[in-house]
Amino acid sequence: MTKQPIYKQPLALFLSGIIGVSTFSYWASVQAQTQTQQSTPPKFTSFKNAGQSKLLGDGKPFIPDNLGQSVKPNEGGKRGIPGEIDYRTPMLSKKYPWSAIGRVQGTTADAGSYHCTGALIAEDLVLTNSHCVIDPDTGKLSQQILFLPNVIDGQVNVKDVATVEQVIYGTDFKDGGKLNPNDWALMKINKPLGRKYGYLGTKALPSATLIRNQKRLFFVGYSGDFPTVKYQQYFTAGTGWTASFQAGCSIVQEEENFLLHDCDTAAGSSGGPIIAMINDEPYVVALNEGEIKDLRAHKDLINVAVKIDFLDKLAANK
């Protein structure tokens, strides 16, 4: 789990030899708890070749009439879980906006499994990281990607497991380095799940505005270390199968086109939305990407997020 950030040094120093970079996808063998779906690989298109994309929503949040809404991410659970154990708490609610966030389940070119986090931003569009659809170490494309909405303790409505049909990605990592300010991906799924689960708005706020509003953001991700040991007695599916929630986190700095943030994260929370409430509605204002570590001290220094102004650029065909 990420500790309090140390971000007073330049990002260039963070990326020097004594510093390690870790992206937050969980590229490891996991036992999928969903029904296997046969499908052809998604169609991949780079941002440079996407033109004026039709894979865009209107940027406004949407809540279905019959879904219900709650400001409490742990509402609806009857597990007797005590509060204030961790900065992160379990996301147990099936109401909006929590319903719009889900687990991205992928299969690599060599048949390995991994997971990330994604969020619905239109009825058939999920926002996540590029490294959740392309292996940043090998550059190989994922052979299958599924989106599992609102997974709680491994419980998946099989009818609502969606297959990703098309991907627009911001980087293929061929320019080297695991951290990339274009580490984003838009995934078109084969089911209009946003009609049922709702979807979040998106808004590219100026970095100065984000930095000025400290402790006003919240984060949700399917971290591979969560539920933590203190919570595990309340869950049966294992880690990575219940999302964690943290309120009161911040964008602390912008440097070299990255946003640095202090939200608590771990492997598996790649692509998780950093959310602001704007006029009492939820908007994704940044996209969790990875962390920077001091390898000598074995210490997490700071987390990195992607700015989402790429959505405006994609819409404008720039």
Buried (B, 14 or more C-beta within 10 A) or exposed (E): BBEEBBBEEEBEEBBEEEBBBBBBBBBEEBEBBBEEEEBEBBEBBBBEEBEEBEBBBEBBBBBBEEBBBBEBBBBBBEEEBEEEBBBBBBBBBBBBBBBBBBBBBBBBBEEBBBBBBBBBBBBBBBBBBBBBBBBBEEEEBBBBBBBBBBBBBBBBBEEBBBBBBBBBBBBBBEEEEBBBBBBBBBBBBBBBBBBBBBBBBBBBBEBEEBBEBEEBBBBBBBBBBBBBEEBEEBBEBBBBBBBBBBBEBBBBBBBEEBBBBBBBBBBBBBBBBBBBEEEEBBBBBBBBBBBBBBEEEEEBBBBBBBBBBBBBEBBEEE
